[in-house]
Structures are given as C-alpha cells and as structure tokens.
Amino acid sequence: MSFESVPHECSAMPLAALPMVVLDTETTGLDAARDRVIEIGAVRPVPGQPVTDDDVIATLVNPGIAIPATSTAIHGLSDKDVADAPAFPLAMADIAAWTGARIVIGYSIGFDIAVLKAEHVRHGMIWRAPRSLDVAHLVHILAPNLPNPSIETAAGWLGIDVSNRHRALGDALVTGQIFRALLPRLRASGILTLAQAERACRSLTARLDGEARAGWDMPAYDTAGAQSVPELARIDSFPYRHRVADLMTSPPVRRPDAIPLREAMSAMVESRVSALVLDPANPASKPGIVTERDILRALERGDAATLDQPVSTIGSYPLVTIEGEEFVYRALARMNSKGFRHLAVTGSDGTVVGVLSARDLLRQRADEALSLGDGIERAETAEDLNRVWSDLTTVARALTNEGVDARMVASLISRELRALTEKACRLAEAQMHDSGRGGPPVPYAMMVLGSGGRGESLLAMDQDNAIVYADGAPPQADDWYAELGKTVSDILNDAGVAYCKGGIMAANAEWRMPVGRWRETVRDWIARPRPENIMNCDIFFDARPVHGETDLADTLRQDAIGDAKTARPFLRALALTASRFESPVGWFGRYRLTAGRVDLKMNGILPIFSAARVAALERGLPHRSTPERLRAVRQEGTATERSADNLIEAHRILLNLILRQQLRDVAAGLLLSNAVAPSELTEFDRQELRWALEQVPRIADLLGTPVVG
C-alpha cells in the first residue's frame, strides 16, 4: 500500500494550515537502494494544539536481514528488537492508512522517500510518491551559512531542545517543531503557501543535484497543470453568484405573537409559507419566528388544548437575520452552523423584508456547495482561519473556469476579506478579555477600506482597515484600541491577508481615532489636498464597517461625502490625480514591460476606479463599487452612455485578466501581484486587453480634465 494523492488545492494553502504528516525512518544503513527500513515514525501536528497520543504513530519493521552493529550504535535497535515486528508490507499499510491524503514533511526527506520506494519495489508493491516538503531545504533557504545541514544544527539555530534523537518518532517530533519555528521566518521572506515553498526549494539546484547523486529521491511536488480544473472545484456556482434577495419569500408574513397556535397554523396554510415572523406586544422587544416544525413538535408533545396557547410559547427569539445583499453561500453557512432551516432577511436599513427557508435552497443543490462562510463562522482560534484563503482560491478558480464574471468573484473575495476581519476582531476581543484587558472602553467600529470596501479585492489582497470609536473615551482608551488593532492585524497576517505595506491599519494611530478627531482629520484632508491627503481620503471614501457599532462608521462616511461634495478645489485635485497615469502601450503598439509583465492596476484599474469615485463624490452619491458609481453617474445624465459603459466593460476585462494571472501564479508558487504577462494570454485576451486599455482615457469624459500620461 502506497501513499494517497494530495488534492491540487493544497498548492494555495498557507504553510501553517497544511494537512501534513511529519515522517522519519530508521534504517540498516545509509545506502538508499540497498539498506532496509527497521522503524517508521510519524506525527500529525494540529495547528495550535499540543501533540497527543492520537497524533503519533511508530512501528518497528523486521528488515529480513541482520542489522549492522554500526547502525545499532546510532539508533539502538538490534535484531532482537525487530524479531517479532511485522514485515515492511504490513507496517507500510498501517502507516499509509494513518497518513491519508496529507503532505509528507521530513528532515532530508529525500533519503526516507528513496528508502521507502526501494522497499516497495523489493516487495512488489505499487509505489506512489507522496507530495513532500523537505524541512532541511527550507532551513537552507533561510540560513544558507549554517556550519552543517544536520537536524541538531537547525534545532540549535532555532533554540529548540533536541531529545530522543535517532529514533524515528523522536526525529519526526523535532522536525515538526523546526517546521513550526520556520513559519514566521518564511512568511517574512514572502514564502506563505505550499506552492511558494516548493518553488523556493526547486531553486536549490546544486543541493538537489548532490542528493540525486547520493541516490535520494527529489521531493514530489504538485504535478497538476496550472490550467487544470481542481477536483474539489467542481462545485455548484449558484450560491456564489446569487444574492439572498433573489430567493427569499417577500414580504414576510407577520402576526402578533399573542395569537393562538391554531391561528398561526391557519396563517401559514393560507399564505403557503413555512414560517411566520412574530411581533411582540412590547414594541421595544425584538421579533421572533415560528416555523411549521415548531408547531408539529408542540402538537406531538401536547393535546387539543395546545392549539389555544399563545404562539409565543413555542417561538424562537430573537430573529436570526441575514442581509438580502449577502451571497447565498453565506446563508447556507449560517443555517449550517446554527442548525436552522429559516433565516429572516433584512434590507439595508435593518428592517425585515423577507424570509429565506431551506426549502428555497433545495432546488439549487445546496449540499454540493463548498461553503466558505462555514469555515469562518466556526473558527475559534487564529489558526482556524488559515484554511480560508486556500478555500477562497479554490472557489475563485472554479468560478473562473465556469466563466463567472470576475467582478462577481471579486465581490465574493471582498466579502470574505470583510468576514475575516470581522472574525479577527471577535477573536482579538476574546484574547484581550482573557488576558485581563476587559472589553471595549466605549463603542467602536472596525472598517475595511479600499478595494475590500468597494467589493473589488482579488487574491493579491492585503490589509486596509481603520477603527473609529465614540467620543468621550477615557485617556487610556486608545491603548486598548491600539492593542486590538495590532492583534487583529497579526491574526489576519497569519491567515494569509498580509500587513499593508503603506501602514493603513488600525494598529497605527493615524488610522485609529475617536469620531470627533476623525471628522477633523477628514476635513483637514479635504481643506488641504496634498498628495498624501488625497491618497488617504481616496481610500477612506470606500470604507465599509464590518464589526461593532456600524452607525459610527456609516455616519462618519456620510458626513465626509457631504463635506467633499462642496469642496471644489479638493475634487479638482482628486480629478487631476486620477487623470495622471502612464499608458503601458508604447511605440508600434508594444507593451512597456517590467520583468515580462504589465501592471494592470496602476495603468488601468486604478485610473478607472479613482475617476468613478471622484465622479460619485462630485454628486454626493453613496455608492461604493466602481460599476455602481459609473452607472449612477450615467443615470444622472452627466456622462455619455457610451463612455460609462465602455469604462464598466474595461474594468471587467482588466479584473478578469488579473484574476486569471493570479490563479496561474498561485499554482506556480509565485508571489501574487496585479501584473499580467501578455505572453501567457491567448490572442483573444490580448485583443481584449488592448481594447480595455484604449478605454482608460475616457475618464476625461467623466472628470472634465485632460488625461496626463
């Protein structure tokens, strides 16, 4: 029995979240082709949890030959120790079944893999190389000048205590500790995912050549092509393309919660619904819900008199709600995590506008959907969030392969970025409470800024967030919010959402203020449109609250939009800034390339979304997304229909090209960016790219400014 195949999706998975087994062998000698396995040990580390007996396995193996004394002197195993041990085929079957579809990690794992392969061949067993990662290679990448490549040297460099060495399980445990200690160093070097680690290891050509000459096997990396359709990506795209409002029953059927049960039943039958929204007699109380299942259970438990009792006695309070603009997959996640079959649906103002039932979702094969939201909803630690980014990549790839609009995929990615930030806030609050820091001193709101707020983030996302808290806080309150901001940023960075290089994070004082100071700051930005103020104000106008007292952030943004609408010099400066871009198309229609790529954000996306933002501010429009802003400006008759429509289409094309390049780069283990390689595009894509870039100068029609490029 050999190792199981690992899904292609693991390529995009953060190293800290890998489903892995750390493996080591003890052998009769150091000749990978001739010597035999006498012990196999392995550990399945669980992120953030101590290793238990269920997480380890170790088995002796009868090699069928005598163990040389020189080998016994190293690991202490003699012929007597292995006399009653199983032969390799039985021992390997147990190890393979226990390992499952996991990445095999080891220190100098190429030797262990070569020995295991030779044993398979020797016993006539089918061999399937596991996808593997060599911790010794990772150590060499980070510390190439260590005096020697031994596990003891690496452990000493990292301050790890080495004990029980030269036995398979002991070495596996030490290797697992070394790997965990390497993670923050790898992250700082730009190596976050499995594919990026594999790519870095492949660059060690001299070392790999030396290991090959010694008879070691080269670690097996991902063999799936970048353009392949991942096995897990064959999902129903419906929940990711449609909103809750598309499926809900509206308006909701409401009744006072004092009515008798029989009256509630009649209302359901007459209205052909499976749930009623219950309004309490006290207007200050929150409404509830009663479902057909609640009524059936009540009747099963009671008698005829049950029909006369108030429906409030079996209703559920308060209502669990979801916004109508949420994606259907978020509703699936909420229903699944809470065990509900109904959700009340709210409008933008928080009022209940409908009800979504599990019955509404059945026809869409809900159970086949890969639910991103469920992973975030259930997360209890920072480590639990690590898998979300790779799940997000899987869904993005699947939807792109199905031809789903890149703007819809970007909206989905942005939604999860906001959900990650909201969950990070909750985890950070819990950590601070447990450490004795208490709860928030005054109400506050966490905001996501920039592309995450606009709903236009792609996979190369980083953090852009800010905190606003209520006025009147005690002087030491900002210390609490500073710690919260830093903890949130650390959690997000560990989950794959990198720190903002520009420092636009609530951890920094300039992005963490009480309401009054925020108003003064924004008004100062508007009054003095210097380059840095323009940049800060630009990103602030896309803000969207994700946690806390959202009214604090919404009111602040509305006030800022009102101030900006009447500030003509400020708007003019914004317009001129948006108009300054350099076309990437040079003489004779050739692209100006950097390292074979053209940056489609700086030279395409950014001018379009900046111009749309300015045009919306000039009219005091509240919209956030670029297409919404452009459509609203067009409807007001202040832009030609053709110019607005062409910019909307150019925006779609550029987002699509960037997203598809990012998906190729994820599979190749490259750092993600907004730059696209024209050489990797089809002829049709090249034509679309050229047309889209030709539309960018049309921003002059929106702004009434010359395009400077």
N, C-alpha and C positions, 0 to 999 in steps of 0.2 A: 504494500500500500504506500502510495507516494503522497506528496503534499497537494492540497486543494488549490485551485486557481483563485487569485485575488481579483475582485472587481476593478475595472478600469477607473472607477470613480475615486479610488484611493489616491490617484495622481494629484488631485487637487486638495487632498485632505491636509490640514495642518499637522506637523510632526507630533505635536503634543496630543493629538486626538487619534493617532493611528491605532487600528486594531492590530496589535502586534504580539509576537512571541519572541522572547529573548532566549536563544538556544546555544548550547555548548556541548561538545563531546569530549570524552577521554578515549584515547586510542592506544594500540600496542606500540606505536612509533610515529614518526613524522613523515613517512612516505605515503602520500595520499592515495596512491594507486595500489599499494601492496599491503599496508597495515590495516588493522581491523578496529572496529568500534567496540569498546568494552563498557561505556556508560554514556547515556544521553540525559541531559538535564535541561529543563526549560521553565520559564516563568511567564505568566500572562499579567503584566502590570495593569492596574486600573488607575487612570489619572486621578490624582488627588486622594488616593486611598492606600493604606498600608497593605503589604502583601500578606495574604492568608494562606492556609494550607490548601484551599481550593484553587489557588492561583499558581501552584507549582506542581511539577511532575519530575520524577527522576527514576530511571530504571537501569539496572545493570544488564549487560549483554554478554552472553557466552560467545567469545570470538571463534571458537573451534580450533584455536592454535594456542601455543604457550605464550604467556606474557613475559617479555624480556625483563630481566632484573633492572635494567637501566630505566625502563618505563615505570616499574613498580616503585622505584626510588623517588619518582616525581609525584605520582598521584596516590601511591599507597595501595593500589589494587593488585591482588595476586591471583593466581589460577584458582586457589581455594575460594576466594571471594565470589568468583563468577561461575563456579562449577554448576550451581543449580539455577543460574539465571536463564531466561529464555534466549533462544537464538535470535539473530537480527530480524528476520521477517515478522515474528510475533511482537518483538519490542517496538519495531518501527510502526506497526499497525496501530499500537496504542498511542504512540507519540503523534502520528499523523491525525488520528481521530480527535485527539485532545487539542491539537493545534488549530484545526479547522482552516477557514479561509482568512488567514492572517499573514501579515508581513513578518518574515523571519529576520530577526536582528541578532547580530553577534559580533564579537571582537575577533577580527581576522576570520570572518565567517566564510571566506572563500575556501579555506582549508577544510572546515567542517562540511561544507556542501560537497566538496570533491570526495571526501571520505564516504559520505552517505551515498553519493552517486555510484561510487565503485562497489559499495556493498549491494546496492540494488542490482547492478549488472552481475555481480558474483552469484547472487541468489535467483537470477532470472526474473526479477521483479520489474514492473514498468516504472520508469523514472520520469518524474515531472518536477523540474527545478522550481523551488519556491521563489516568489518575488522577495528579494532580500536587500538588506542595507548593512554595510559594514561600519561599525562604530569606530574602528581603527582608522578608516578613511576620513571620517568626519573629524576625528581628533587631529589628523594630519592637515586637513584644510584650515583648521583654526590655529593650530600650533605646529607649524612645519619644522620648527627648530628644537623640538624636544630631543634630549640626548639619545633616546631609543624608542621604538614603537611599542614597547611592552604594555600590558594592561596595568602593571604596577606603576609604571611611569605616568601613564594617563591619569590613574586614580590619585597619585600624589600631586600632580599638577592641579587637580580639581579639589583637593582636600578631602578625598573620600577614603574612609578606612577600609583596608583590604583584609578580609579574614576568610578562612575556609577555602583558600585558593587551591587550584589544581584538582578540584573535584568539579564535575560538570555543573551541578546546580549552584555551587558557590560561585563559580566563574560567571554563570548566567545572571545571578543576582547582582554581582559587582558591575557587570556590563550594563544592566538596566539602570543602575544608579549613575553610571558615567553618562549614558544617553540622556537621562533627565537633566543632569547638570549641564550638558552641552546646549540644551534647547534655547535658553536666553542668549547665549553667545551666537548661536546660529541665526536666531532672529535678528540680532543686531547686525549680522553680516548679510542680511537680505535673503536668508535661506529659511523659508517658512513652511513650505509644503514638501510632500514626499517627492514629487517630480523635480522640484528645485534641488533637493538634496541629492537625488540620483544624477542630475546633470552636473552638479559640482564634483561628485565622485568620479564621474566619467572623464573629467579633465585631468585626473591623476594618471596620465598615460604611462609615465616611467614606472611608477609603482605597480600599476596593473600588469605591465609587461613582465616585471620581475616576478610577480606572483604567478603569472601564467607559466613562466619557465620553471617554476618550482612545482608545477602540477596542480596548482589551485584552480578552482573554477571562478570565473568572473561573476560577480553578483548578477542575478537575473533581474532586469528592470522591466518596466511596462512594455509589452510587445504590441499593444493596440495602437493603431494609427491615430493621428490627431483628428482625422475626419470621421472616425468610426462612430457609430451610434452606440453609446454605452448601454449595457444590458439593463441597468436599473432606470435608464432614462426613457424607456418605453412606457410613458405614463399618459394618462388622460389629461390633455392640456386644458380641458374645460374649466376646472376650478381655478386655473391661473390666468384665465383670460376674461372671466366674467365677475361681475360685482354682485354682492348680496341683493342689492335692489332689483337686479334682473330676475330673481327667483322668488322673492318674498310675496306673501299674500298681503295685499294692501287695499283699503285701510284695515287696521286691526279691528277685530270685533271686541268691543269693550262692554263690561257690565259692572254694576256696583258689587262689591264683594259681600254685601249683606243678603243678596238674593239666595233663595233655597237651591239646593243641588238640582232638583228636578227642572227648575227654570234655566239653570246653566246648561243642562243637557239639551233642553229644547232649543236654546240659542245656538248651540253647536250644530245640531241637526239642521235647523232652518238655514243657517249661514254656510253649511258644508265646510266647517273648519274643525280642526282637531285641538284647538286651544283658544281660551278667552283671556284677554288682559283684564285684570281685576282692579277696579278703582276703589280705594278705601274711603270710608266716610270722612276721615280726617284729611283735608287737603294737604296737610304738612307731611303726611305719611307717604311712603313710596308705593307705587302699584306693584301688584304681583301677577301671577299667572296660574291658571288651572288647565290641565290637559285631560284628554279622554282617558289616558291611562290612570291619572289620579282618581277620576270618577269610578272607573272599573274596580280599582283596588278598594275604594271606600265601600262600594256595594258588596264586594266579596267579603269584607270584614264585618259589615253591619247587617241591618234588617230593613224593613219597609220604612221605618222612621228616619233612616239615614237620608232619604230624599228630601226631608223637610229641614235638615240642618243647614246653616249658612255655608255657602261655598268657601268662605274664608277659612273654614276649619281644615280644609284639605289643600288650599292653595299654597304656592311657594312664593316667599317674599325675601328680598326684593327681586324685581326682574333682573335677569342676566341679559345684557344687551350687546349689540354689535352695530356699528355704523353701516348704513346702506352702501357707502362707497368702498367698504372693505372688499377684498377679493374673497371669492367663495372658499378658497382653501383655508383662509383664516377662520371662517365659520366652522368648517369641518374640524379644525384643530381644537377650537373652543368646545364644541359639542363632545368631541372625543375625550378631552382632558377632564371635563366636568361630568361626563356621563349623561348629558342632556339630549333630548330629541327636539327641543324647541328653543329658539332664541328670539327675543324681541329686537326689532330693527329700529334704529333711531336715525333721524335726519341730522343735518349739520348743526341745528340748534338744540339737539338733545331730546327733542320730543319723539315719542314712539309713533312710527309711521307704518309699521308692518310687523309681520311675524314670519320667521323662516322655520320650517319644520324639516325633519329628516326625510319625510315623505317627498318634500320638494326636491331633495337631492338624489333620490334613488335612481331616477332615470339617467343621471349623469355618471353612474358607476363610481360613486363617491369612494367606495372602499379601495379602488385601484389607485387613487391619487396619492402621490408622495407628499405628505403633509409637512411642510417646513415649519409652520406655526406650532405644531405639536412639540417639536424639539425645544423651542424657546419657551413655550408655556410651561413645560415640565422641568426646565433647568432649575437646579437648586444650588449649583456652585458655578464658579467661573469656568471650571474645566468642562462642565456640561455644554457650554456654548461653543466649544471648539469645533464640533462637527457641523455646525450650522453653515459655515462658509462653504464647505465642500458639498453639502446638500444643495446649497444655493447654486453652486456651479453646475451640479447635475441637472437641476431643473432648467437653468438657463440654456444649457446645451440642448436639452430635449426640446424645449420650446423653439429654439432657433432652428433645429433640424426640421421641425414641423412648419417652419415658415411664419411663426408668430411675429408680429410687429415688434421691432427692437424697443420701441417706446413703451410697449406693454411690459416687456421683460425688464426694462429699466425701472418702471414703476414698481414692479414686484421686488426687485433688488432693493430699491429705496425703502419700500415698506418693511423689509426685513432688517435693513440698517436701523430704521427707527425703532423697530421692535427689539433689536439687540440693545440699543441704547437705553430703552425703557427698562428692559430686564436688568441691565447692568446697574441702573440706578437702584432698583429694588435690592439687588444683591449687595451693593455698596452700603445702602442704608442698614441692611441686616448686619453686615460685618461691623459697622460703626456702633450699632446698638449693642452687639455682643461684646465689643471691646470697652464698653462703658462710656461711649461718646454721646449716647442718647439719640433722640430724634431731631428733626429739623427745628431750629430755633424759631423760625417763622415760616409761613407758607412760601413755597418756591416752585418754579417750573424749569425743567430741563428742555432746551430747544436744540433741534438739529438744523443746521444751517446749510447753505449752498445747495449742491445737487441732491443731497438727501432730502432736503426740504422741498425742492422743486419736483422731486419724483423722477430724477434723471440720472441716478447713480448707475454705473456699470461695475464690473468686477474689480477694477483698479481703484477701489474706494478707500478713503482714509477718514479720519475723524474731523468733523467740523461741528462743534457743539458749544453751547453757552448756557449760563444759569442766570435767571432773574429771580430775586426774592423780594418779599414785601418790605416796604419802608418801616422804620421804627424798630429794627432789629437791634439787640444789644451790641456793643462794640466788638465783642469776641465772636459774634455770629459768623463773620466771614471766614474765620479759621475752620469752622465746621464745614462750610460750603467748599473751601479750598481742599480739605481732605476728601470730601465727597467727589469733587471734580477729578482729583488725582486718582482715586480708587476706580471711578468709572472709566477713566482713560486707560488705566492699566488692564482692567478686565476686558475692554474692547480690543486692546492691542493683543492680548493673549488669545482672543477669539478670532484674530485674523483681520481686524479693522485697525490699520496702522495709525500710529500717532500722526497728527497733522504736522507736516514739516514747517508750515508757517506759524505754528503755535496757536491756531484758532481752536482752543479747547477750554472748557470751563475750569480746568486746573490752573489756568493763567488768569491773573487778577483782572486784566483788561477785558476778559470775556466772562466776568462773574461780578455782578453788581446788583444793588437794590434798584427798585423801579425808578425812583427819582433820579438817581445818578445815571441810569441808562438813558432816561429822557434827555438829560443834559448832554450826555455824550453824543447821542444821535443828532441832536440839534447842533452841536458843535461840528460834527462831521458835515452836516448839510450847509452850515454857515461858512465853513472853510473847506472848500472842495479840493484839498491837496491830494496827490496820488494815493497816499496811504489811507486817507479818509474815504476816498472814493472806493477803494478796494474793500474796506471794512463795511461801508454802508451797502455796497453791492450785495455782499454775502448775507448781510443781516436782513435784507428785504425778502429773502427766500425762507426765513425762519419758520419752523413748524414745531409747536410744543409736543412733547412725547410723554411727559411724566409730570405729576404734581398738579398744582393749581394752574391749569392751562389758560384760564382767563387772564392771568398776569401777563403771559406772553402775547396772547391774541390782542389785548388792549394796547400793549406797548407797540406792536407792529402796526395796528390800525392808526395810532397816533403818528407814527413815523411816516406812514404813507400820506397822511393828511399834511404833515409838515413839508414833505418833499414836493407835493403837487404844486405848491405855491412858490417854491424856491427856484426861480428860473435860472439863475447863474449855476446852481448846483446841477440841475437837469441838463443844462448845456454842456457842463463839464463831463457828466456821465455819457452824454451822446458822443462827444468828441473822443472820449476814451474808447467807447465801443467801436468807433469807426476806424481806429488805428490798428490795423492788422496787416500782415505781410502775406500776400498770396504765395502759396507753395509752388505755383506753376511758373516756371521761368521761361527763358527764350525757347522758341521752337516747341513749346508745349511740354517741355521736360520738367519733372518734379525736382525741387530742391530737396535733396535727401540728407539725412543725418544717420549714419550707420545703416543705410539702406531703407530708411523709413521716413514717413512724413507725419508730423504731429497734427492730427485732425481736430484736436481740441483747440489748440492755440490758433490754428489757421482756418477753423471752420465752425465748430460748435460754439466756442466762446463768443465770437462776434455776434452770432445769431441769438443766443440766449441773453447776452448783455443788451442787445438792441431791443429785444422783446420786453425785457424788464424795464428799460427806460421808457419805452412807449406806454407801458401799463402805468408807470408812476406818473407820467405826464397827465394821465386821465384819471388818476386816483383809483385804478382798478385793483381789486383784491386778489386776482388770480396769481397762482404760483408757477405752474408749469409753462414751459415755453409755447407749446401748441395752444394752450388755453389763452395765454396772453395775446398771441398773434391773432387768433380767431376773434377775441373780444375787440381788439383794435380794428380789425376788418369790419366787424358788425357796426361799429360806431361810424364807419364811413370815412375814417381818417387815413386809410391806406388802401391802395388799389387791391382788388381781389386777387389779381394775378401775382403781385409781389408777395402778399401774405401767404397765399397758397404755395408758391414756389419755395419760400423760406421754410414753411412747415414740412414740405416734402424733402428739401435738402437736409433739414435737421434729422428726419427719419433715416435717410440714406447714410449719413455720417455716423449716427449712433449704431446702425446695423453693421457697418464696416468695422467700427472699433470693437464692438462686442464679439464679432466672429474672429477678429485677430486675437482678442484676449483669450477666447476659448482655445485657439490653436496654441497660444503661448502657455496656457495652463498645462496642456498635455505635454508640451516640450520642456517644461520646467523653467521657463523664462520669467523674469520679473515683469509684472503687468504694467502697462502704460496705456496712453491714448494714441500711440504712434502705430501706424499701419504700414506694412511692407507692400508696395504696389506689385512687386514681383510675385507675390503669393496670391494675387487676385485673378479671377477669371476675366476674360475680355469684357464680358457684360458688366462686371463690377467696376472695371476701370472706366468704362463709359459713364456709369452712374456716378462715380467719384468725380470725374471731370465736370459733369453737368452740375452736381451739387456745389462744387467749389465756385463755379461760374455764377451761382445764385447769391453768394455771400455779399457782393457789393450792393445787392438790392436793399440792404439795411438802410441805405441812404434815403430810400423812399419812405421809410418809417420815421427816420430821425431828422430829415431835412438838413443833413450835413454831408460834406464831401467825404468820400472814403479815402483815407490816407494809408497807402500801402506801397 
